[in-house]
Amino acid sequence: MDPFELEWKHSAAKELRKLDKQIIEQVLEAAGELVSEPHPIGSKKLHGSDHIYRIRIGDYRVVYEVDAVSRIITIIRVRHRKDVYR
């Protein structure tokens, strides 16, 4: 199976740049792993959507959309768990 392509929304990339360097490295590593496995252990589908999921990285959440037809994963949000769903 071909790997997925990873895309970042401009707003998600901007949110990522505001985080601590250590968290940025963890988020980039986890996002890179989504290319080969878009539904890793611990990922959860968000209610109200068929294609939007989240993964947990410490106190932070990465919200992403999986397009299985065109094989693209789009990172939508990277925020602290208290702010991500607002």
N, C-alpha and C positions, 0 to 999 in steps of 0.2 A: 504494500500500500504506500502510495506517495505521501510524503509529509505535508502538513498544512502550511500555509503561508501566514505569517504573523504581521498584523498591521496595528498601529497605535492611532487612536483619535488624537487630534492636536491637544484637546483638553486633558486627556489622560497623560500625555507626555509632559505637559506643563505641571500637572499634579505630582508626577514622579520626580521632576527636578527639584521640587520643594522639600522632599524628604531627606532624612539623614543618609549619608553615604552608605552605611552598613545596610540599611533597609533597601536602598536602591539596588545594591548588589543582589540581595535576596529576591527582590521582585523580578529583576532581569533574568536571574537563573530559573525561577519558577515559570516565567513567561516563555522562556526558551524551551522548556520541557513540554509546554502545551503543543508545540509544533508536532511532536511525535505522538503525544497522547492528550487529546483535547478534553478528556474526561478522567483526570487522574483520581486516585483514591482521595477522598475528602472534598472533592468538588461538589457543589450543590446547585441544582437548578433553581432559579428564582421564580417565585410565584407570579403568575400573570403573564408569563412569556414562555414560548416554546424553545427558544434558542439562546437564552441568556443564563450564564452560570457565574459562580464565584468560587474563588479559592482563597484560603486563609493563609496569611504569612504573618505569624505572630499576632499583633494587634491590628494589622492592616488587612484589607480585603482588595482583591483584584477582581473586578467585574468584567466579563468578556462575553462576546457573542460568537457562536460557532455557526458558520455557513458550510454545511456538509456538501452541498452541491458544487460550489465553486472552490471548496477546500480552503477557506480563509477564516482565520481567527482574528477578531478585532477587539483589542483591549479598550474598554469603554471608560473605566474608572479605576483609580488607585487612591484609596483614602483610608484613614483610620476607621476602625469599626463603628465608632460612635457617629460618624458623619456620612458614611458611604451610601446609606439608603435614603437620605433626605433629598 
